[in-house]
Amino acid sequence: MLIGITMQIVRYQPHHAKAISQVFHQAVQAIEHPRYSKAKLNAWSCSPRSAKYWHLRSKAYMNKSNHKPHKHCGITWVAQTHNQQVVGFINMAVGFHQAGYINHLYVLPEYAGQGIASQLLYQAQQWAETIGYAKLSADASYLSKALFEKHGFNSLHTSFQRKQNCTFNGFFVEKGL
């Protein structure tokens, strides 16, 4: 539940790219969990990436004839306050044969725990159902696993990702729609 925040979820626009970069970096660097050392956090995000990087990851190319996404693209929604401050985002890869893969789901640390990640996840799920996807999946971290499970995702197996010579253990989660 959102506490004292007037917030809206909107589709990504190019002017959101720089703010998304900041949300991602700040969220990663604020993690306090025994499984994530400072070295791992720096491997995950040592500094904000360029707005161009996030723009390329966030823009969606839609097929004009059937309004379905082209292969190898992503779709992004941002959560913003009444004054248009971006406080969270979700990015989903959409070229996986009737399935959406959630690449990123991050919220600014000062807004964590207020239901924003749940609202972003709900938005992605609603869109995926409208498009006709059969399932959603993600590689959840130790921190995000509980959120995904709360929303009906099942943990299928342990997953591993490598970033800057660090191995990140996680959980491959999936939900049928």
N, C-alpha and C positions, 0 to 999 in steps of 0.2 A: 504494500500500500504506500502510496506517495504521501509524504508528510510535509505539508506546507509548501508544496511545489506546484506551480502551474506549468505543466509540461506537455509537449506534443511530440508525436513520432512522425517524421516526414521522410520522404525519399531523398536519397543523397543528391546533392547538387555540387558542382565543381567548387563553389566557395566554401564548402564544408571540409575540404581536404586537409587544410592546415590544422584545423581544430581536431579532426580525427587523429592526426599524427600526435598531437599533444595529449589527447585522451588516452591513446594506447600507451605512450611512453610513461605518463604519470601513473596510470593504473598498474603497469608492470613494476615500476620502481617503488611503489608503495606497498608491495606485497611483503607481508611478514608471516612466514610459514617455515617450519624447520626443513622442509624438503627443497626450499629455494634459497640457496646461499646468495650473497651479493654477487659473486662471480656468475652464477646462473642468471640472476636478474639482468646483469650487464650483457650477457650473451643474448638474452631475450630481447633487450632494448637498451643499448648503451646511450643512445641519444635519439631525439625525434627524427623519424625519416622525413624525406622531402614530401611536400604537398603533391608533387607529380607522382611519386610512388603510390600514395594513397588514392589519388585520382584514378590511376590506371587499374588499381585493384577494385575500385568501388563503382566504376561506371558500368552500366548494363547496356547491352546491345539487344534490343528487342526486335523480333521479326515482325514487320509491319502487317503481314498478311494474317498471322494468327496470334499475335501478341505474346508469343512464347519466346523465351530467351535463346539466343544463339549459343552454340557450344563454346566452351572455354570462356565464359564471362561470369561476372559476379553481379550481385545486387546488394545494395546497402541502404539501411535506414539509420537515421540519427534521432536521438532524443535531444530535444532542445527546450530550454526554459522560455518563459514568456518574452524575454529580451533576446532570444535567439542564440543564447550561449549553448554550444554543443556540450552535453554532459555524458553522452554514451553513444555507442553505435553497435550495430550487428552487420556483418558481411557474410554473404552466403554465395558459394560457388554453385552454379546452376547447370553445368553441362554434363550431368551424370545420369542420363537415362532414367527419368522419372524420380529423381532423388535430389534433394538439396543437401549440400555439405556446409555446415557453419564453420567458416574460417576464423572469424573473430567475433567476440562479444565482450565489450569492455565498457566500464563506467568510471568516471572520475572518482577518485577515492573519497572526496567529501560528499558524494552523492550515493555511495555504496550502501546497500542494505535498505533502500527506500522503494524497491519494486521496479526500478527502471530496467534492469536486465530482464526481468520477467515480462515487462511490457514489450521490450524489443523482441524477445523470443516469441511472444504471442503474435506480434506483427508478422514475423518471418513465417511462422506456421500458417497463419491465415492466408498469406500470399501463396505459399506452397500448395495449400489445399485448393485454392482458386485455380491455380495453373494445372492441377491434376497430378501433382506428385504423390507417390505412394509412401514416401518416407523422408525423414530428415536424419542426418547424422552429424557427429562432431568428434573431435579428439579433445576430450575434456581434461582439464588440469585437476590436480587435487583440490583446488579451490572451487572450480566450477562444477564438478561432478554432482554435488548435492542439488544445485540449481536445476541441472538437466533432469535428474531423477525426480525432483519435485514436479516437473512438467511432463512426466510420463516416459522419459527416455530410459532405456535399459542399457546397462553396461555389458557389452558383449565380450570384451577382452582387453588386456593391457595393451597400450600403444607406446611407441617410443618415437621421439623426434630428436634430431641433432641440430644444434645451432651453435656456431662458433666453438666447436670442439666440446660442447657440453651435451649430455644426454638428458632429455626430459621425459620422465615416465608419466604416463597419463592413462586415460581410459577411452576406448572407442565406444561411443554411446549412439543409440539409434532409437527412433520412434516411428512406428507405422502411423500413417495418416488416414 
